[in-house]
Amino acid sequence: MKNIKLRNESFLLALAGMLAVLAIALWVMPARASQPAARPAQKTEEYCLSCHNNPDLSMTLPSGETLSLYVSPDVLANSIHSPLGIECEACHTTISTYPHPEQPYQDRRSLSRGYYEACQKCHSANYAKTMDSMHNQAAQDGNLDAPICTDCHGAHNVQKPDEPRSTISTTCSKCHGEIYAEYKDSIHGSALIQENNQDVPVCTDCHGVHNVQDPRTNQFRVNSPEMCAGCHANAELMGKYNLSSDVYSLYETSWHGVDVAVYKARWPTIAHNSAVCTDCHGVHNIRKTSDPQSSVNSANLLTTCKKCHETAGPNWTGSWTGHVQISLEKTPFVFYTQAFYTSFTPFVLWLSVIYVALQIIRSTVDRVRRSLQ
């Protein structure tokens, strides 16, 4: 009996100890859960940087080009990937230890194009979009300098692409320098670069991000008014800058807009010369209408119209009301003309209806009279 009693006491003590440990664990867990997650341990990164943090580390490719193998620990630590625990092997999939396997690339560009394929493992949706872009089409046609992921986003120094927002356009300028030179002096570019205005469009707002399309196609051209309307038909946005948001609706009802709409609906791939926004205002070099260099400045407007209407005379532009509502203050002659026809046309139509109705009545009466004789 004594042994049984001792065993029971031992069991109770053990049970009490287990309950105490469990209580402590339950008390500690919420406290740990409330603490921010620690940065993931970078075992592979530390191993790789033991060699690659040497600024003098490099190799010579078969092409004769020298490839630097230096990776700045600071740059890597401040990138998007490293703080998330995405280590070297995620991109360098064939390298796991030292010595490294022999690399198969002949030059720097083929090496870049080989390694960027690793991006699709994590960014499959965006990678798929690039397959339909004009950049990829250019590469398929033999232009291996066409941009790939790392040309725009970087390799070890990947950052958020829109911080600051002007980075988007400066990134595009690496290939499209002449266009960027026009853009930075335009109403859009100067507001972005000089004033840090976040409302104005950057390259990707018009051309797309990963699925960049060829802007030289007729389909891109006929879709461009709707693209411009994305901002210029936004009443709230235009109100901030005291601009009219009616420009697109007025364009739609103009001869140009109606003609473009018909072609878009019936023959979207057939080129035609009805004016879209960019034909008059410019593409990357759009300026305020008050700017003497603007293509729609009053001093330059006739020249702009003559691009399509070669025989336009000096009074041509005087008959154009622009993108403003017809009003007594701004366009009195057109206002009164419109008011006259707005009233006169229904009047004539009602007279015609009354005349036809009277003719029907008279004909009916004559028929009845003849039948009674």
C-alpha positions as CSV (number, residue, x, y, z in Angstrom):
1,M,0.0,0.0,0.0
2,K,2.8,2.4,0.9
3,N,4.4,1.8,-2.6
4,I,1.1,2.5,-4.3
5,K,0.7,5.7,-2.3
6,L,4.2,6.8,-3.3
7,R,3.5,6.1,-7.0
8,N,0.2,8.1,-6.9
9,E,2.0,11.0,-5.3
10,S,4.7,10.9,-7.9
11,F,2.1,10.8,-10.7
12,L,0.3,13.8,-9.3
13,L,3.6,15.7,-9.0
14,A,4.4,14.9,-12.6
15,L,1.0,15.9,-13.8
16,A,1.2,19.2,-11.8
17,G,4.6,19.9,-13.5
18,M,3.2,19.3,-16.9
19,L,0.2,21.6,-16.3
20,A,2.6,24.3,-15.0
21,V,4.7,24.0,-18.2
22,L,1.6,24.2,-20.4
23,A,0.4,27.3,-18.6
24,I,3.7,29.0,-19.0
25,A,3.7,28.1,-22.7
26,L,0.2,29.5,-23.2
27,W,1.2,32.7,-21.5
28,V,4.4,33.2,-23.5
29,M,2.9,32.4,-27.0
30,P,0.7,35.5,-27.4
31,A,3.5,37.7,-26.3
32,R,5.8,36.2,-29.0
33,A,3.0,36.4,-31.6
34,S,2.6,40.1,-30.9
35,Q,6.3,40.8,-31.7
36,P,7.3,41.6,-35.3
37,A,8.6,38.6,-37.2
38,A,12.4,38.5,-37.3
39,R,14.2,38.8,-40.6
40,P,14.6,35.3,-42.1
41,A,18.0,33.7,-41.5
42,Q,20.1,34.2,-44.7
43,K,22.4,31.2,-44.7
44,T,22.9,30.9,-48.4
45,E,23.3,34.6,-48.8
46,E,25.9,34.8,-46.1
47,Y,27.8,31.9,-47.8
48,C,27.7,33.5,-51.2
49,L,28.8,36.9,-49.9
50,S,31.8,35.4,-48.3
51,C,33.3,35.6,-51.8
52,H,31.1,38.0,-53.7
53,N,31.5,40.9,-51.4
54,N,35.0,41.4,-53.0
55,P,34.8,44.4,-55.4
56,D,37.7,42.9,-57.4
57,L,36.0,39.6,-58.1
58,S,35.3,39.2,-61.8
59,M,35.5,36.8,-64.7
60,T,36.2,37.0,-68.4
61,L,33.5,35.6,-70.7
62,P,34.3,33.8,-74.0
63,S,33.3,37.0,-75.8
64,G,36.2,38.8,-74.1
65,E,33.9,40.9,-71.9
66,T,34.7,41.3,-68.3
67,L,31.9,40.4,-65.9
68,S,32.0,41.8,-62.4
69,L,30.9,39.2,-59.8
70,Y,30.8,41.7,-57.0
71,V,27.6,42.0,-55.0
72,S,27.3,44.8,-52.5
73,P,25.9,43.5,-49.2
74,D,24.3,46.9,-48.5
75,V,22.6,46.9,-51.9
76,L,21.3,43.4,-51.5
77,A,20.1,44.0,-47.9
78,N,18.1,47.0,-49.2
79,S,16.5,45.2,-52.1
80,I,12.9,43.9,-52.2
81,H,14.0,40.3,-52.2
82,S,16.6,39.8,-49.5
83,P,14.4,41.1,-46.6
84,L,11.8,38.6,-47.6
85,G,14.2,35.7,-47.3
86,I,14.5,35.2,-51.0
87,E,18.1,34.0,-51.3
88,C,20.7,33.7,-54.1
89,E,19.7,30.1,-55.1
90,A,16.1,31.3,-56.0
91,C,17.6,33.0,-59.1
92,H,20.9,31.2,-59.5
93,T,19.2,27.8,-59.6
94,T,22.2,25.9,-61.0
95,I,24.6,27.1,-58.3
96,S,24.4,25.5,-54.8
97,T,28.0,25.3,-53.7
98,Y,31.6,26.0,-54.6
99,P,33.2,25.4,-57.0
100,H,30.5,26.5,-59.3
101,P,29.5,24.6,-62.5
102,E,30.9,25.9,-65.7
103,Q,28.5,28.6,-67.0
104,P,27.3,28.1,-70.7
105,Y,27.0,31.8,-71.7
106,Q,29.2,33.3,-74.3
107,D,28.6,37.0,-73.5
108,R,27.0,39.3,-71.0
109,R,23.7,39.7,-72.8
110,S,23.1,35.9,-73.3
111,L,23.9,35.5,-69.5
112,S,21.3,38.2,-68.6
113,R,18.7,36.6,-70.9
114,G,19.4,33.2,-69.4
115,Y,19.0,34.3,-65.8
116,Y,15.9,36.4,-66.2
117,E,13.9,33.3,-66.9
118,A,14.0,32.6,-63.2
119,C,11.6,35.6,-62.6
120,Q,8.7,33.5,-63.8
121,K,8.9,31.2,-60.8
122,C,7.5,33.9,-58.6
123,H,6.0,36.4,-61.1
124,S,4.3,34.0,-63.5
125,A,1.4,36.3,-64.3
126,N,3.5,39.3,-65.2
127,Y,6.0,37.1,-67.0
128,A,3.1,35.7,-69.1
129,K,2.1,39.3,-70.0
130,T,5.6,40.0,-71.3
131,M,5.3,37.2,-73.8
132,D,2.6,39.2,-75.6
133,S,4.5,42.5,-75.5
134,M,6.3,44.2,-78.4
135,H,9.5,43.9,-76.4
136,N,9.3,40.1,-76.6
137,Q,8.3,40.3,-80.2
138,A,11.4,42.3,-80.9
139,A,13.5,39.7,-79.2
140,Q,11.8,36.9,-81.3
141,D,12.7,38.9,-84.4
142,G,16.3,38.8,-83.4
143,N,16.8,42.0,-81.4
144,L,18.4,40.5,-78.2
145,D,18.8,44.0,-76.8
146,A,15.0,44.2,-76.3
147,P,14.4,44.7,-72.6
148,I,13.9,41.9,-70.2
149,C,12.8,41.9,-66.5
150,T,16.3,42.8,-65.1
151,D,16.8,45.6,-67.5
152,C,13.9,47.5,-65.9
153,H,13.8,46.2,-62.4
154,G,17.5,45.5,-61.8
155,A,19.1,42.2,-60.5
156,H,20.5,42.4,-57.0
157,N,19.1,45.9,-56.4
158,V,15.4,45.3,-57.2
159,Q,13.2,48.1,-55.7
160,K,9.6,49.1,-56.0
161,P,9.3,50.4,-59.5
162,D,7.1,53.4,-58.7
163,E,8.9,54.9,-55.7
164,P,9.3,57.6,-56.7
165,R,6.8,57.6,-59.6
166,S,9.2,59.4,-61.9
167,T,11.5,56.3,-61.8
168,I,9.1,54.6,-64.2
169,S,9.8,57.1,-67.0
170,T,13.5,57.4,-66.3
171,T,13.8,53.6,-66.5
172,C,12.2,53.7,-70.0
173,S,14.6,56.5,-71.0
174,K,17.5,54.0,-70.8
175,C,16.3,52.8,-74.2
176,H,14.0,55.6,-75.3
177,G,16.2,58.6,-74.7
178,E,14.9,60.8,-77.5
179,I,11.3,60.2,-76.5
180,Y,12.1,60.9,-72.9
181,A,13.8,64.2,-73.9
182,E,10.5,65.3,-75.4
183,Y,8.4,64.0,-72.5
184,K,10.3,65.7,-69.8
185,D,9.6,69.1,-71.3
186,S,5.9,68.4,-72.0
187,I,3.1,69.4,-69.8
188,H,2.9,65.9,-68.3
189,G,6.7,65.3,-67.9
190,S,7.5,68.7,-66.4
191,A,4.7,68.4,-63.9
192,L,6.0,65.0,-62.8
193,I,9.7,65.6,-62.8
194,Q,9.8,69.3,-61.6
195,E,6.7,69.3,-59.4
196,N,6.4,65.7,-58.4
197,N,2.8,65.7,-59.5
198,Q,1.4,62.2,-59.0
199,D,-1.6,62.8,-61.2
200,V,0.1,63.1,-64.6
201,P,0.7,60.0,-66.7
202,V,4.0,58.2,-67.0
203,C,5.0,55.9,-69.8
204,T,3.2,52.8,-68.5
205,D,-0.1,54.6,-68.1
206,C,-0.4,54.9,-71.8
207,H,1.7,52.0,-73.1
208,G,1.0,49.4,-70.5
209,V,3.5,47.8,-68.0
210,H,4.5,44.2,-68.9
211,N,2.2,43.8,-71.9
212,V,3.6,46.9,-73.8
213,Q,1.9,47.0,-77.2
214,D,3.1,48.5,-80.5
215,P,1.9,52.2,-80.6
216,R,2.4,52.3,-84.3
217,T,-0.5,50.0,-85.1
218,N,-3.9,51.4,-86.3
219,Q,-5.7,49.6,-83.4
220,F,-3.5,51.5,-80.8
221,R,-4.3,54.7,-82.7
222,V,-8.1,54.4,-82.7
223,N,-8.1,53.4,-79.0
224,S,-6.0,56.4,-78.0
225,P,-9.0,58.8,-77.5
226,E,-10.4,56.4,-74.8
227,M,-6.9,56.2,-73.3
228,C,-6.7,60.0,-73.0
229,A,-10.3,60.1,-71.7
230,G,-9.1,58.0,-68.7
231,C,-7.8,61.3,-67.2
232,H,-9.4,64.0,-69.3
233,A,-13.0,62.8,-68.8
234,N,-12.5,62.4,-65.1
235,A,-14.5,65.4,-63.7
236,E,-12.9,65.2,-60.2
237,L,-9.3,65.0,-61.5
238,M,-9.9,67.8,-64.1
239,G,-11.5,69.9,-61.5
240,K,-8.3,70.0,-59.5
241,Y,-6.6,71.8,-62.4
242,N,-9.5,73.9,-63.6
243,L,-9.8,72.0,-66.8
244,S,-12.9,70.9,-68.6
245,S,-13.9,67.2,-68.4
246,D,-16.2,67.6,-71.4
247,V,-13.4,67.4,-74.0
248,Y,-13.9,63.7,-74.7
249,S,-17.7,63.9,-75.0
250,L,-17.4,66.8,-77.3
251,Y,-14.8,65.0,-79.4
252,E,-17.2,62.0,-79.6
253,T,-19.9,64.1,-81.2
254,S,-17.5,65.9,-83.6
255,W,-16.9,64.7,-87.2
256,H,-13.5,63.4,-86.2
257,G,-14.8,61.4,-83.3
258,V,-17.8,60.0,-85.1
259,D,-15.6,58.9,-88.0
260,V,-13.1,57.2,-85.7
261,A,-15.8,55.4,-83.9
262,V,-17.3,54.0,-87.1
263,Y,-13.9,52.8,-88.2
264,K,-13.2,51.3,-84.8
265,A,-16.5,49.4,-84.8
266,R,-16.3,48.2,-88.4
267,W,-12.7,48.2,-89.6
268,P,-10.4,48.5,-86.6
269,T,-7.3,47.3,-88.5
270,I,-7.7,49.6,-91.5
271,A,-5.8,52.8,-91.4
272,H,-7.6,56.1,-91.9
273,N,-6.8,59.8,-91.4
274,S,-9.6,61.0,-89.1
275,A,-7.9,62.9,-86.3
276,V,-7.4,61.5,-82.9
277,C,-6.0,63.4,-79.8
278,T,-2.4,62.9,-80.6
279,D,-2.7,64.2,-84.2
280,C,-3.5,67.7,-82.9
281,H,-1.9,67.8,-79.5
282,G,1.2,65.8,-80.1
283,V,2.3,62.5,-78.5
284,H,5.1,62.8,-76.0
285,N,5.6,66.6,-76.5
286,I,2.1,67.8,-75.4
287,R,2.2,71.4,-74.2
288,K,-0.3,73.9,-72.7
289,T,-2.4,75.6,-75.4
290,S,-0.9,78.9,-74.2
291,D,2.6,77.7,-74.8
292,P,4.0,79.2,-78.1
293,Q,5.5,75.8,-78.9
294,S,2.1,74.0,-78.6
295,S,0.8,72.6,-81.8
296,V,-2.7,73.8,-80.9
297,N,-1.7,77.3,-79.9
298,S,-3.7,79.8,-81.9
299,A,-0.6,80.8,-83.8
300,N,0.2,77.2,-84.8
301,L,-3.3,75.8,-85.1
302,L,-3.8,76.4,-88.9
303,T,-0.5,74.6,-89.6
304,T,-1.6,71.7,-87.5
305,C,-5.0,71.5,-89.4
306,K,-3.1,71.6,-92.7
307,K,-1.5,68.3,-91.9
308,C,-4.8,66.8,-93.0
309,H,-6.6,69.7,-94.6
310,E,-4.0,71.0,-97.1
311,T,-6.2,73.6,-98.7
312,A,-7.4,75.1,-95.4
313,G,-7.5,78.9,-95.6
314,P,-6.8,81.6,-93.0
315,N,-10.4,81.5,-91.8
316,W,-10.4,77.8,-91.3
317,T,-9.7,77.7,-87.6
318,G,-12.2,80.5,-86.9
319,S,-15.0,78.0,-87.6
320,W,-13.7,75.5,-85.1
321,T,-15.1,75.7,-81.5
322,G,-12.5,73.5,-80.0
323,H,-13.3,71.3,-77.0
324,V,-15.6,73.8,-75.3
325,Q,-19.4,73.8,-75.0
326,I,-21.1,76.2,-77.4
327,S,-22.1,79.3,-75.4
328,L,-23.2,82.9,-75.8
329,E,-20.1,84.2,-74.2
330,K,-17.5,82.2,-76.1
331,T,-19.1,81.4,-79.5
332,P,-22.1,83.8,-79.9
333,F,-22.6,83.3,-83.7
334,V,-22.6,79.5,-83.4
335,F,-24.8,79.8,-80.3
336,Y,-27.5,81.8,-82.1
337,T,-27.2,79.5,-85.2
338,Q,-27.7,76.5,-83.1
339,A,-30.5,78.1,-81.2
340,F,-32.3,78.9,-84.4
341,Y,-32.0,75.5,-85.9
342,T,-32.9,73.9,-82.5
343,S,-36.2,75.8,-82.6
344,F,-36.8,75.9,-86.3
345,T,-36.3,72.2,-87.1
346,P,-39.0,70.9,-84.6
347,F,-41.3,73.7,-85.9
348,V,-40.9,72.5,-89.5
349,L,-41.3,68.9,-88.5
350,W,-44.5,69.6,-86.5
351,L,-45.9,71.6,-89.5
352,S,-45.2,68.6,-91.7
353,V,-46.9,66.2,-89.3
354,I,-50.0,68.5,-89.1
355,Y,-50.1,68.9,-92.9
356,V,-49.9,65.1,-93.4
357,A,-52.6,64.6,-90.7
358,L,-54.9,67.1,-92.5
359,Q,-54.3,65.4,-95.8
360,I,-55.3,62.1,-94.3
361,I,-58.4,63.6,-92.8
362,R,-59.4,65.3,-96.1
363,S,-58.8,62.1,-98.0
364,T,-61.0,60.2,-95.5
365,V,-63.8,62.8,-95.7
366,D,-63.8,62.7,-99.5
367,R,-64.0,59.0,-99.5
368,V,-66.9,59.0,-97.1
369,R,-68.8,61.6,-99.2
370,R,-68.3,59.6,-102.4
371,S,-69.6,56.5,-100.7
372,L,-72.8,58.3,-99.6
373,Q,-73.7,59.6,-103.1
